[in-house]
């Protein structure tokens, strides 16, 4: 898996920005039934954890008159979720928790007929950096040791990640090219399964988001070696960034909520107001800090512009991957 560095410099991460949330105008519309809260990844991963945390905040604060019902659809690198939401029979009661596969999967699978600009912007809740993890029993404690072992194994080093041609594989591909590594990659439906298999040593390393690896790290099972963030992460102050190692690259996974195509303006305003309230809550701000997410709020117009930018960026990334 090779990737040309010149395609990647400066286009995947970029400087993060945040603006104050702008609450939607209060509307008379209210959900009439449970809300289909679709997650485009499997159980246990970062998107799943975020969706269930959001659900708990909404329930604890009694923010909705009908419950958010998490619905994992991680098949086909998120294609299952995109098709489900795009074909929703009731757009006003269907919302989606997204990853960067919101951009990459429609690009890689033209036959889906998915145009993300037809979806309804709701809320950008933050962005999630990536970290390179190995198991403690590997004996690896530094990036130099990692590179040496991967090269010594001559193409037999196995890593796992969420999906093919999406976030994890993009990060691993860049790292492979930057360090001239030959890595076998196994795609999974979600980051929870990736972390579980690293813990069980069915794979040798991962680039899980911090929240996905946190429990195993705190138990002493995982060792972080490298961060793909713009700066060192407060939770891992001794872990260098790939930029510090001489490679001008960073990559973040979006943690956003979008509505189904065809959602009414009244329903969109309701959900925008709901997720503004959740974003501003003490619980969500604490979650961002505890799980090492970076805040990144956008209003609906900014989200559409961001989608367009990320589609163009990921076209270049996927072209470099040969996708």
Backbone bond lengths (Angstrom), bond angles and torsions (degrees), N, CA, C in turn:
res aa  C-N    CA-C-N  psi(-1)  N-CA   C-N-CA  omega(-1)  CA-C   N-CA-C  phi
1 X - - - 1.460 - - 1.525 107.63 -
2 X 1.326 116.30 105.98 1.455 120.85 -176.33 1.523 110.53 -114.92
3 X 1.297 115.76 151.58 1.460 120.67 179.35 1.511 108.51 -145.96
4 X 1.320 116.58 137.81 1.451 120.81 -177.60 1.520 110.25 -85.88
5 X 1.316 115.42 122.55 1.460 120.45 -172.64 1.524 112.63 -60.49
6 X 1.319 117.34 -36.15 1.467 118.93 -173.61 1.531 111.82 -63.51
7 X 1.342 117.99 -23.39 1.458 120.22 177.06 1.520 112.11 -73.25
8 X 1.330 115.21 -20.84 1.454 119.14 -167.42 1.512 114.85 -101.97
9 X 1.328 117.27 -20.63 1.453 119.58 -172.67 1.521 111.15 -61.19
10 X 1.316 114.15 118.90 1.457 119.67 172.12 1.507 116.37 79.03
11 X 1.358 119.00 1.48 1.463 117.11 -174.96 1.512 113.44 -108.37
12 X 1.337 117.69 -13.37 1.466 118.15 -174.28 1.508 113.28 -95.89
13 X 1.308 118.02 -35.92 1.452 119.48 -175.98 1.504 111.23 -102.87
14 X 1.313 116.12 -74.01 1.447 120.25 -178.83 1.504 111.74 78.20
15 X 1.298 117.24 168.77 1.454 122.03 179.40 1.513 110.05 -76.79
16 X 1.294 116.67 131.58 1.457 121.14 179.18 1.515 110.68 -76.81
17 X 1.312 115.98 147.70 1.452 119.39 176.26 1.510 108.76 -138.17
18 X 1.303 115.27 156.03 1.459 119.29 179.55 1.517 108.68 -142.67
19 X 1.310 115.78 142.24 1.457 121.10 175.34 1.514 107.98 -125.48
20 X 1.291 116.83 160.37 1.464 120.47 179.93 1.514 109.87 -66.38
21 X 1.325 118.60 136.50 1.455 120.74 177.37 1.516 111.75 -58.71
22 X 1.309 114.96 142.84 1.457 121.40 176.85 1.515 107.40 -115.16
23 X 1.309 117.47 112.50 1.456 121.17 -177.61 1.519 111.16 -66.75
24 X 1.312 115.19 140.41 1.456 119.49 175.64 1.520 110.09 -68.90
25 X 1.311 115.53 155.97 1.457 120.03 177.79 1.527 108.90 -67.71
26 X 1.289 116.18 131.04 1.465 120.56 -178.59 1.525 110.34 -57.91
27 X 1.323 115.71 137.75 1.454 122.02 -178.61 1.526 109.81 -123.48
28 X 1.316 115.86 162.68 1.454 120.81 176.64 1.523 111.03 -79.69
29 X 1.346 117.48 -18.55 1.468 120.40 -175.43 1.516 111.01 -64.83
30 X 1.339 115.95 138.16 1.454 122.99 175.02 1.533 108.26 -136.89
31 X 1.331 117.83 146.81 1.464 118.93 175.45 1.526 111.17 -58.83
32 X 1.314 115.97 142.77 1.457 121.28 -179.86 1.526 112.35 -103.16
33 X 1.337 116.45 -6.67 1.466 120.81 -178.59 1.530 108.10 -156.40
34 X 1.339 118.72 171.68 1.461 120.24 178.08 1.529 112.10 -54.71
35 X 1.340 115.07 145.94 1.466 122.07 -175.21 1.522 109.46 -94.89
36 X 1.314 116.41 124.40 1.464 122.78 178.04 1.532 108.45 -73.27
37 X 1.322 116.57 104.73 1.465 123.76 -173.97 1.532 107.84 -102.36
38 X 1.314 115.31 85.90 1.463 122.55 -170.20 1.527 110.52 -80.67
39 X 1.333 116.01 139.69 1.466 122.81 -179.38 1.523 107.60 -121.28
40 X 1.344 117.25 121.61 1.456 118.69 -175.54 1.535 112.25 -87.18
41 X 1.331 115.25 47.47 1.461 123.19 177.00 1.517 107.88 -164.43
42 X 1.336 115.65 166.74 1.446 120.46 -178.06 1.518 113.38 -78.27
43 X 1.314 115.25 178.15 1.463 121.76 -178.05 1.526 111.21 -67.20
44 X 1.340 115.70 142.62 1.457 121.39 173.27 1.508 116.12 92.24
45 X 1.321 118.20 -14.90 1.456 121.42 179.79 1.517 112.23 -80.53
46 X 1.340 115.39 -179.36 1.461 119.86 -176.55 1.509 113.28 -60.62
47 X 1.340 117.77 -44.83 1.463 120.62 -179.48 1.525 110.80 -63.69
48 X 1.330 116.58 -40.25 1.459 121.20 179.32 1.528 110.48 -65.06
49 X 1.322 116.86 -44.37 1.460 120.40 179.24 1.527 111.28 -61.53
50 X 1.326 116.13 -42.31 1.459 120.41 -179.59 1.528 110.95 -64.95
51 X 1.335 116.10 -44.74 1.463 119.55 -179.56 1.524 110.96 -59.60
52 X 1.312 116.85 -43.21 1.462 120.22 -177.41 1.535 111.79 -73.75
53 X 1.333 116.15 -29.65 1.456 118.33 174.08 1.529 110.33 -68.85
54 X 1.329 116.75 -44.32 1.468 121.15 176.89 1.522 110.33 -58.66
55 X 1.332 116.27 -43.90 1.458 120.66 177.85 1.528 110.58 -57.24
56 X 1.334 116.56 -41.93 1.466 120.00 -177.93 1.523 111.53 -67.99
57 X 1.341 116.82 -37.44 1.466 119.98 178.20 1.524 110.33 -65.87
58 X 1.334 116.48 -45.34 1.464 120.61 179.74 1.522 110.99 -60.85
59 X 1.333 116.14 -40.00 1.471 120.02 -179.82 1.525 111.21 -71.46
60 X 1.333 116.84 -44.29 1.461 121.09 -178.17 1.521 111.59 -61.23
61 X 1.341 116.12 -41.38 1.460 120.08 -177.76 1.527 113.16 -92.37
62 X 1.334 116.47 3.35 1.461 121.40 178.78 1.535 110.61 54.37
63 X 1.335 115.80 51.73 1.456 121.59 -174.28 1.523 113.46 -88.65
64 X 1.324 117.51 -16.77 1.463 120.30 -179.88 1.518 110.06 -127.98
65 X 1.317 115.36 146.99 1.465 119.71 178.36 1.521 111.94 -84.70
66 X 1.337 117.02 -11.25 1.457 123.40 173.73 1.522 107.72 -131.72
67 X 1.330 119.35 146.97 1.463 121.00 -173.24 1.530 113.61 -74.79
68 X 1.332 114.85 151.18 1.455 122.07 166.62 1.529 107.09 -82.45
69 X 1.321 117.67 125.58 1.464 121.69 -175.89 1.529 109.34 -113.70
70 X 1.339 118.39 101.91 1.462 120.95 -179.60 1.526 111.82 -57.55
71 X 1.341 115.33 139.53 1.461 121.73 -174.03 1.526 107.92 -143.48
72 X 1.334 116.83 95.46 1.473 121.19 -177.15 1.527 111.50 -73.58
73 X 1.339 114.96 125.30 1.466 121.45 175.56 1.531 107.64 -140.56
74 X 1.343 114.96 81.72 1.464 120.14 -174.22 1.500 114.83 -99.32
75 X 1.319 118.62 1.39 1.455 120.91 -175.97 1.522 113.28 -64.15
76 X 1.336 115.43 148.13 1.464 120.98 175.58 1.505 113.39 64.14
77 X 1.342 116.89 38.09 1.472 121.52 -178.54 1.525 111.48 55.92
78 X 1.321 116.07 38.29 1.461 121.36 178.29 1.518 114.11 94.42
79 X 1.329 117.60 -4.60 1.464 120.41 -179.63 1.534 111.04 -60.88
80 X 1.327 116.55 -38.70 1.462 120.84 179.66 1.526 110.72 -57.18
81 X 1.328 116.36 -44.24 1.462 120.44 -179.62 1.525 111.30 -67.98
82 X 1.312 117.52 -44.03 1.464 121.25 -178.64 1.527 110.93 -61.23
83 X 1.324 116.89 -42.48 1.462 120.32 179.14 1.528 110.07 -66.08
84 X 1.325 116.45 -43.99 1.467 120.90 -179.28 1.524 111.21 -59.27
85 X 1.321 116.64 -46.76 1.462 120.26 -177.19 1.527 110.74 -73.13
86 X 1.335 116.34 -40.29 1.459 119.68 179.99 1.519 111.98 -61.79
87 X 1.336 116.64 -31.68 1.469 121.72 -178.60 1.528 112.89 -101.04
88 X 1.326 116.75 17.57 1.466 120.38 -176.47 1.523 111.43 -57.14
89 X 1.317 115.77 131.42 1.469 119.59 179.03 1.522 111.53 -74.69
90 X 1.340 116.09 -20.80 1.466 120.96 179.61 1.532 108.30 -133.27
91 X 1.340 117.35 83.01 1.470 120.69 -176.20 1.516 113.83 -57.98
92 X 1.323 117.79 -29.35 1.463 120.38 -177.53 1.528 112.73 -71.22
93 X 1.320 116.97 -11.92 1.464 120.68 -179.93 1.527 111.19 -122.52
94 X 1.342 116.94 28.41 1.462 121.46 -178.04 1.520 109.60 -135.86
95 X 1.345 116.93 117.64 1.460 122.13 176.75 1.526 109.23 -131.04
96 X 1.318 115.91 160.30 1.468 121.99 -170.11 1.519 110.79 -132.82
97 X 1.338 116.48 130.25 1.465 121.90 170.21 1.526 107.73 -88.34
98 X 1.321 117.12 124.73 1.461 120.49 -170.96 1.522 113.44 -112.01
99 X 1.342 113.51 159.14 1.454 124.51 169.03 1.528 106.38 -120.16
100 X 1.321 117.06 -169.56 1.461 119.29 175.51 1.520 112.46 -71.10
101 X 1.344 116.88 -13.07 1.465 119.27 173.87 1.525 111.07 -65.08
102 X 1.318 117.23 -14.88 1.469 121.21 170.46 1.530 109.81 -57.12
103 X 1.337 116.50 -31.84 1.461 121.52 177.91 1.526 111.88 -92.72
104 X 1.344 116.73 -45.19 1.462 120.00 -169.96 1.525 113.78 -76.26
105 X 1.325 118.22 -38.93 1.460 119.86 -175.10 1.527 112.74 -63.98
106 X 1.340 120.32 -45.03 1.472 118.35 175.28 1.531 113.06 -62.71
107 X 1.342 117.33 -31.00 1.461 119.81 177.91 1.524 111.64 -69.97
108 X 1.333 116.02 -38.07 1.467 120.77 -177.19 1.523 112.07 -81.74
109 X 1.337 117.21 -24.57 1.455 120.61 -175.55 1.532 109.47 -123.96
110 X 1.324 115.65 77.11 1.462 121.10 -177.88 1.523 112.15 -57.44
111 X 1.331 116.26 -30.99 1.458 120.32 -176.00 1.524 113.22 -65.64
112 X 1.335 116.97 -13.32 1.466 119.39 178.38 1.524 111.48 -68.43
113 X 1.315 117.04 -27.95 1.457 120.74 -177.87 1.520 113.05 67.40
114 X 1.343 116.86 30.10 1.465 121.59 -177.56 1.523 110.28 -94.37
115 X 1.323 116.35 124.74 1.466 122.55 172.36 1.527 106.52 -112.37
116 X 1.331 117.23 108.32 1.461 119.18 -173.92 1.522 112.49 -65.27
117 X 1.334 117.76 -22.05 1.460 119.23 179.53 1.519 112.42 -70.45
118 X 1.343 117.89 -9.65 1.462 120.02 174.95 1.533 111.77 -83.92
119 X 1.342 117.01 -12.94 1.465 120.32 177.55 1.535 109.36 -74.80
120 X 1.297 115.98 165.70 1.464 121.74 -173.94 1.523 110.72 -103.96
121 X 1.318 119.57 118.82 1.469 120.29 177.35 1.527 111.13 -61.61
122 X 1.324 116.10 135.11 1.465 121.34 175.77 1.518 109.78 -121.69
123 X 1.341 117.97 -64.81 1.464 119.39 -175.94 1.517 111.13 -160.57
124 X 1.332 115.51 135.95 1.459 121.85 166.16 1.515 106.70 -95.18
125 X 1.328 116.56 115.27 1.463 120.92 -172.47 1.523 113.43 -94.72
126 X 1.338 118.12 -13.24 1.453 122.03 -179.44 1.510 110.46 151.45
127 X 1.319 116.73 179.08 1.452 121.70 176.19 1.526 109.34 -132.01
128 X 1.325 114.52 148.04 1.456 122.72 -170.45 1.525 109.84 -114.86
129 X 1.327 118.72 122.58 1.460 120.49 177.91 1.529 111.25 -78.30
130 X 1.315 116.00 171.46 1.460 122.20 178.72 1.528 109.55 -114.31
131 X 1.343 115.38 148.64 1.455 122.27 179.09 1.527 108.44 -134.58
132 X 1.324 117.17 139.58 1.460 122.38 174.49 1.525 108.94 -83.41
133 X 1.346 116.61 123.64 1.464 122.76 -177.60 1.523 110.38 -120.26
134 X 1.325 116.37 143.19 1.458 122.23 168.92 1.525 108.01 -128.20
135 X 1.331 116.84 164.23 1.467 121.05 177.04 1.520 109.23 -80.11
136 X 1.317 115.93 145.82 1.469 120.66 -178.81 1.529 112.00 -57.80
137 X 1.342 116.52 -32.22 1.462 120.18 -176.92 1.525 112.70 -73.40
138 X 1.331 117.17 -8.72 1.463 119.82 176.38 1.522 111.26 -69.69
139 X 1.341 115.85 -22.87 1.459 120.11 -176.98 1.514 113.66 79.92
140 X 1.326 117.47 -0.86 1.470 121.86 -178.48 1.525 109.30 -84.35
141 X 1.317 116.50 129.55 1.464 120.35 179.59 1.521 113.03 -128.20
142 X 1.331 118.14 -0.23 1.466 120.90 -179.25 1.525 109.82 -146.50
143 X 1.327 115.23 162.03 1.458 120.22 179.44 1.520 111.00 -64.96
144 X 1.304 118.34 -35.63 1.465 120.62 178.43 1.523 110.71 -61.75
145 X 1.326 115.89 -42.67 1.466 119.60 179.05 1.529 111.11 -66.39
146 X 1.329 115.95 -38.36 1.471 120.50 177.89 1.525 110.59 -61.37
147 X 1.321 117.00 -50.64 1.465 121.35 -178.67 1.527 110.20 -59.31
148 X 1.331 116.66 -42.92 1.455 120.98 -179.71 1.525 111.45 -61.28
149 X 1.351 116.96 -43.71 1.459 119.03 -178.47 1.520 111.69 -68.22
150 X 1.350 117.20 -42.99 1.466 119.70 179.77 1.524 110.03 -59.50
151 X 1.317 117.54 -43.70 1.465 120.24 -179.50 1.524 111.17 -67.46
152 X 1.319 117.44 -37.24 1.468 120.66 179.41 1.528 112.25 -64.06
153 X 1.350 116.92 -25.88 1.458 120.28 -176.32 1.525 112.97 -85.34
154 X 1.334 117.51 -5.46 1.462 121.48 170.07 1.518 115.82 54.69
155 X 1.323 117.17 46.01 1.461 120.69 176.73 1.510 114.63 94.11
156 X 1.326 118.44 2.08 1.467 121.50 -178.74 1.526 112.79 -102.61
157 X 1.325 117.83 5.27 1.466 121.18 178.61 1.523 108.34 -77.63
158 X 1.345 116.55 128.69 1.461 121.72 -172.06 1.527 110.65 -112.67
159 X 1.335 115.50 126.73 1.454 121.79 173.13 1.530 109.26 -121.93
160 X 1.330 115.78 155.38 1.452 120.90 176.32 1.509 110.72 -123.43
161 X 1.334 116.38 158.33 1.457 121.07 178.94 1.507 111.17 -164.44
162 X 1.313 115.75 169.67 1.459 121.45 179.95 1.519 110.19 -75.72
163 X 1.326 117.32 116.38 1.447 122.94 172.58 1.513 115.26 72.36
164 X 1.341 114.13 177.08 1.461 122.52 176.11 1.522 108.27 -117.78
165 X 1.325 116.37 135.96 1.455 119.99 179.70 1.514 113.25 67.74
166 X 1.332 116.60 22.43 1.464 119.51 176.55 1.516 109.26 -128.25
167 X 1.350 117.32 -154.62 1.460 121.28 -162.75 1.528 114.07 -50.61
168 X 1.317 117.09 -60.19 1.458 120.39 -172.92 1.524 111.79 -62.40
169 X 1.332 115.93 -42.11 1.460 118.69 -178.62 1.521 111.74 -68.43
170 X 1.335 117.49 -31.14 1.467 120.80 176.63 1.525 109.99 -65.05
171 X 1.343 116.34 -45.99 1.463 120.55 -179.83 1.526 110.92 -63.63
172 X 1.332 116.56 -45.36 1.462 120.38 -179.82 1.522 111.11 -64.99
173 X 1.327 116.74 -38.29 1.456 119.83 178.74 1.522 111.61 -64.11
174 X 1.321 116.28 -42.37 1.465 118.23 177.68 1.525 110.57 -62.09
175 X 1.328 116.61 -47.25 1.450 120.76 -179.62 1.533 111.30 -60.82
176 X 1.329 116.13 -39.93 1.458 120.30 178.84 1.517 111.60 -60.00
177 X 1.317 115.31 -42.84 1.461 119.69 179.77 1.524 111.29 -70.25
178 X 1.330 116.22 -42.46 1.467 120.44 -176.61 1.525 111.97 -63.01
179 X 1.337 116.74 -34.06 1.464 120.43 -177.04 1.529 112.92 -109.96
180 X 1.337 116.09 7.52 1.467 121.78 178.96 1.530 110.67 56.44
181 X 1.337 115.75 54.99 1.453 122.44 -176.99 1.524 110.59 -108.84
182 X 1.325 116.06 148.39 1.459 122.79 175.23 1.520 107.39 -112.57
183 X 1.340 116.75 105.88 1.464 122.68 -172.15 1.522 110.19 -121.98
184 X 1.324 116.56 135.47 1.458 121.51 170.54 1.528 108.21 -84.65
185 X 1.323 116.13 133.65 1.465 120.74 -176.03 1.519 110.28 -118.02
186 X 1.345 116.18 130.27 1.461 122.49 177.09 1.522 108.94 -112.68
187 X 1.346 119.21 119.89 1.471 120.97 178.88 1.524 112.35 -83.35
188 X 1.329 115.72 142.03 1.464 123.87 176.89 1.524 109.20 -123.08
189 X 1.346 115.67 165.60 1.468 120.18 178.00 1.519 112.98 -77.90
190 X 1.332 117.75 -19.70 1.463 119.61 -178.19 1.513 111.98 -162.64
191 X 1.342 114.76 159.71 1.454 120.70 -177.04 1.509 114.16 -67.67
192 X 1.338 117.50 -23.44 1.454 119.80 177.67 1.515 111.69 -64.13
193 X 1.335 116.75 -42.67 1.464 121.14 178.38 1.522 110.86 -67.34
194 X 1.332 117.08 -35.35 1.462 120.87 177.44 1.524 110.54 -62.25
195 X 1.331 116.01 -49.43 1.465 120.30 -179.41 1.526 111.05 -61.97
196 X 1.321 117.04 -40.52 1.463 121.12 179.83 1.523 111.05 -61.89
197 X 1.340 116.58 -41.85 1.457 119.19 -178.79 1.523 112.36 -74.06
198 X 1.336 117.85 -28.21 1.465 118.73 172.64 1.529 109.54 -68.89
199 X 1.319 116.53 -40.40 1.460 119.83 177.68 1.520 111.38 -61.09
200 X 1.352 116.32 -36.58 1.443 121.34 178.32 1.519 113.71 -86.83
201 X 1.337 116.06 0.35 1.463 124.32 177.95 1.527 113.18 61.18
202 X 1.357 115.66 30.52 1.459 119.74 169.10 1.536 110.59 -76.18
203 X 1.328 116.41 -23.56 1.457 122.86 170.16 1.520 107.88 -124.31
204 X 1.330 117.08 168.05 1.460 120.84 -171.81 1.518 113.69 -103.28
205 X 1.333 117.70 -19.09 1.464 121.41 -179.66 1.519 108.71 -164.77
206 X 1.328 115.89 164.33 1.462 121.97 176.15 1.519 108.96 -149.57
207 X 1.318 115.29 169.57 1.472 120.82 171.01 1.531 108.92 -119.65
208 X 1.325 116.24 43.26 1.465 121.09 178.45 1.525 111.94 -54.26
209 X 1.346 115.13 148.31 1.455 119.98 168.56 1.529 108.72 -65.97
210 X 1.334 118.88 153.78 1.462 121.44 -176.18 1.528 114.67 -52.51
211 X 1.340 117.51 -42.32 1.464 119.79 -178.19 1.522 112.11 -62.21
212 X 1.328 116.33 -33.85 1.455 120.70 -178.08 1.532 112.15 -71.88
213 X 1.328 116.15 -28.84 1.467 121.12 -176.89 1.526 112.84 -102.63
214 X 1.318 117.00 -6.62 1.469 121.10 -169.03 1.526 113.28 -56.19
215 X 1.329 117.79 -47.19 1.451 120.30 -177.24 1.520 112.56 -61.71
216 X 1.324 115.95 -41.58 1.463 120.32 179.47 1.531 111.05 -71.42
217 X 1.327 116.58 -34.79 1.468 120.15 176.56 1.524 110.23 -65.27
218 X 1.321 116.60 -46.07 1.466 120.30 -178.90 1.531 111.66 -65.78
219 X 1.344 116.06 -27.25 1.467 120.01 176.86 1.525 112.14 -80.62
220 X 1.336 116.23 -5.58 1.452 120.35 179.14 1.511 115.00 87.40
221 X 1.343 117.46 7.75 1.466 120.84 -177.38 1.527 113.66 -83.70
222 X 1.350 116.79 -30.91 1.467 120.85 -175.64 1.523 110.23 -108.36
223 X 1.325 115.28 144.63 1.462 122.45 176.11 1.533 108.43 -118.47
224 X 1.339 118.70 120.00 1.469 120.88 177.19 1.530 110.52 -82.35
225 X 1.328 116.20 134.48 1.461 120.22 -176.52 1.515 113.80 -113.72
226 X 1.331 117.33 -33.10 1.458 120.74 -170.98 1.524 109.34 -154.67
227 X 1.328 116.94 138.15 1.467 122.35 176.72 1.523 109.71 -108.53
228 X 1.335 115.89 139.67 1.459 121.54 178.91 1.529 109.95 -102.50
229 X 1.318 115.95 38.35 1.462 124.02 -179.82 1.525 109.51 -105.56
230 X 1.322 116.22 168.35 1.464 120.31 -179.71 1.521 111.52 -69.77
231 X 1.331 116.88 -33.84 1.460 122.41 -179.59 1.524 108.90 -135.83
232 X 1.325 116.33 163.99 1.455 120.12 176.49 1.533 110.09 -57.72
233 X 1.313 115.34 145.00 1.448 120.78 -176.81 1.528 109.77 -89.30
234 X 1.335 118.20 134.27 1.466 120.73 -178.63 1.522 113.78 -54.64
235 X 1.330 117.06 -33.82 1.465 119.65 -179.50 1.524 112.68 -73.06
236 X 1.338 116.10 -19.07 1.464 120.70 -177.64 1.542 108.55 -135.02
237 X 1.322 116.57 65.50 1.469 119.77 -172.32 1.525 114.40 -65.72
238 X 1.327 117.60 -19.57 1.463 120.62 -179.12 1.525 112.84 -93.52
239 X 1.336 116.71 -0.72 1.460 120.70 -178.33 1.529 109.43 -94.20
240 X 1.329 118.36 118.61 1.471 120.16 -178.49 1.517 111.97 -72.63
241 X 1.318 115.60 157.31 1.458 120.75 172.92 1.526 108.82 -89.11
242 X 1.330 114.61 159.75 1.460 118.44 177.74 1.531 110.38 -66.71
243 X 1.339 116.21 -25.23 1.466 119.38 175.55 1.527 110.49 -65.32
244 X 1.322 116.87 -40.39 1.466 119.95 177.15 1.516 111.75 -62.22
245 X 1.327 115.86 -27.53 1.460 120.58 -178.69 1.520 112.21 -84.74
246 X 1.346 115.78 6.01 1.459 119.93 173.62 1.509 115.83 98.48
247 X 1.344 117.93 13.07 1.464 120.78 -177.97 1.523 108.70 -121.75
248 X 1.309 118.02 117.24 1.462 123.11 -172.29 1.522 110.06 -80.94
249 X 1.331 115.90 79.61 1.457 121.44 -174.55 1.528 109.60 -150.20
250 X 1.304 116.26 140.38 1.465 122.26 167.53 1.514 107.32 -148.62
251 X 1.334 116.42 157.11 1.462 119.39 -177.29 1.519 108.90 -152.93
252 X 1.324 115.79 134.26 1.459 122.47 -177.38 1.521 110.15 -129.47
253 X 1.316 115.89 145.18 1.457 123.09 177.52 1.523 108.86 -96.12
254 X 1.334 117.37 124.92 1.459 118.31 179.67 1.526 110.35 -71.58
255 X 1.316 115.08 142.28 1.457 122.14 173.35 1.525 106.15 -119.16
256 X 1.301 115.85 93.10 1.460 121.42 -171.84 1.524 110.15 -132.90
257 X 1.336 114.57 163.38 1.457 122.23 175.84 1.519 107.76 -122.71
258 X 1.331 116.41 131.32 1.467 120.93 177.04 1.524 108.68 -127.72
259 X 1.327 114.99 157.00 1.449 120.77 176.75 1.515 111.27 -98.63
260 X 1.318 115.77 163.36 1.456 121.20 -179.86 1.528 111.04 -66.19
261 X 1.337 117.34 152.20 1.466 119.73 170.79 1.531 109.96 -56.83
262 X 1.318 115.90 140.53 1.461 119.62 178.93 1.505 114.76 86.26
263 X 1.324 117.97 2.78 1.461 120.11 177.28 1.529 109.73 -62.15
264 X 1.314 117.18 139.50 1.464 120.90 -179.71 1.521 110.98 -69.46
265 X 1.319 116.41 156.81 1.464 120.91 178.16 1.530 110.75 -61.17
266 X 1.340 116.14 -36.67 1.461 120.01 -178.33 1.536 110.96 -66.74
267 X 1.335 116.65 -42.73 1.463 120.04 178.31 1.517 110.42 -67.45
268 X 1.341 116.81 -40.66 1.464 119.98 179.05 1.526 110.48 -59.84
269 X 1.334 116.71 -43.58 1.464 120.48 178.62 1.521 111.02 -62.92
270 X 1.329 116.80 -38.08 1.471 120.87 178.45 1.534 110.24 -60.90
271 X 1.339 116.76 -49.56 1.467 119.95 -177.28 1.526 111.67 -69.95
272 X 1.324 117.22 -35.67 1.469 119.73 176.85 1.523 110.25 -62.65
273 X 1.324 116.71 -40.49 1.458 120.82 177.99 1.531 110.71 -67.81
274 X 1.334 116.17 -41.82 1.464 120.99 179.05 1.520 111.09 -59.88
275 X 1.324 117.04 -47.90 1.466 119.42 -175.18 1.530 112.45 -78.57
276 X 1.319 117.33 -22.10 1.460 119.43 168.67 1.526 109.90 -63.51
277 X 1.332 115.60 -45.54 1.467 120.15 178.79 1.520 110.92 -61.04
278 X 1.330 116.99 -43.00 1.466 120.49 179.47 1.530 110.23 -66.38
279 X 1.333 117.46 -42.42 1.469 120.77 -179.70 1.523 110.75 -60.08
280 X 1.316 117.05 -41.45 1.460 121.42 -176.95 1.531 112.91 -79.25
281 X 1.326 117.45 -9.18 1.465 120.88 -175.46 1.526 111.22 -68.05
282 X 1.307 115.00 153.02 1.467 120.94 176.38 1.524 110.50 -60.45
283 X 1.337 115.77 -35.55 1.463 119.91 -178.92 1.528 111.14 -63.73
284 X 1.351 116.96 -47.20 1.469 118.80 -177.48 1.526 111.53 -69.68
285 X 1.317 117.51 -40.05 1.462 119.54 178.20 1.532 110.27 -63.23
286 X 1.332 116.54 -35.99 1.456 119.74 175.29 1.514 112.26 -67.74
287 X 1.332 115.95 -36.54 1.474 120.90 178.70 1.527 110.34 -64.52
288 X 1.330 116.93 -43.75 1.462 120.07 178.10 1.521 111.13 -54.58
289 X 1.317 115.86 -45.53 1.462 120.85 -178.27 1.515 111.65 -69.85
290 X 1.331 116.40 -46.37 1.460 120.95 -175.66 1.518 112.57 -65.92
291 X 1.331 116.36 -33.63 1.466 120.30 -176.03 1.524 112.95 -102.21
292 X 1.341 117.10 10.26 1.473 123.09 174.36 1.521 113.34 63.35
293 X 1.343 117.17 31.83 1.455 120.88 171.84 1.528 109.47 -86.03
294 X 1.319 116.18 153.03 1.461 121.40 175.30 1.521 109.21 -99.57
295 X 1.336 119.06 133.36 1.467 120.81 177.85 1.521 110.97 -66.17
296 X 1.306 116.33 139.90 1.468 120.78 178.02 1.517 107.95 -158.42
297 X 1.328 115.97 85.74 1.461 120.28 -179.28 1.527 109.81 -89.60
298 X 1.336 116.33 142.77 1.466 121.79 173.55 1.517 108.92 -142.09
299 X 1.335 116.26 145.62 1.453 119.10 171.14 1.535 108.43 -81.32
300 X 1.335 116.73 178.70 1.462 120.57 -172.65 1.525 112.26 -60.58
301 X 1.330 117.51 -44.00 1.470 120.40 -178.74 1.520 110.95 -64.16
302 X 1.328 116.80 -42.65 1.462 120.48 178.93 1.522 111.17 -64.23
303 X 1.332 116.64 -35.39 1.464 119.62 178.74 1.519 111.14 -63.06
304 X 1.316 117.60 -43.63 1.474 119.45 179.66 1.532 110.84 -62.69
305 X 1.316 117.24 -40.25 1.459 120.34 177.01 1.530 110.13 -63.84
306 X 1.323 116.24 -40.51 1.468 121.49 178.94 1.531 110.52 -63.31
307 X 1.335 116.72 -42.21 1.468 120.01 177.64 1.526 110.61 -57.77
308 X 1.332 115.99 -45.85 1.467 119.27 -179.45 1.511 111.85 -61.80
309 X 1.329 116.63 -42.52 1.463 120.97 179.29 1.524 110.57 -63.67
310 X 1.330 117.05 -44.79 1.460 119.84 -177.26 1.528 112.30 -69.11
311 X 1.313 117.88 -32.30 1.467 119.93 174.76 1.525 109.89 -61.76
312 X 1.330 116.92 -46.14 1.466 119.72 179.55 1.527 110.71 -64.95
313 X 1.326 117.54 -42.38 1.470 120.72 178.12 1.527 111.57 -60.65
314 X 1.328 115.86 -43.91 1.461 118.99 -176.62 1.528 112.24 -75.61
315 X 1.312 118.62 -23.85 1.465 119.64 170.54 1.516 109.74 -58.78
316 X 1.331 116.48 -43.06 1.468 121.00 179.38 1.518 111.44 -68.02
317 X 1.343 115.61 -41.65 1.457 119.66 179.01 1.537 111.15 -62.50
318 X 1.317 116.93 -45.94 1.456 120.40 -178.48 1.519 111.91 -69.33
319 X 1.328 116.62 -34.36 1.467 119.41 175.64 1.525 110.32 -62.61
320 X 1.332 115.60 -39.61 1.461 120.09 178.81 1.525 111.37 -67.15
321 X 1.341 116.29 -28.42 1.457 121.39 176.96 1.526 112.40 -81.37
322 X 1.324 115.91 -8.91 1.452 119.94 -176.29 1.508 113.74 79.62
323 X 1.341 115.75 19.11 1.470 119.87 -179.86 1.527 111.08 -83.65
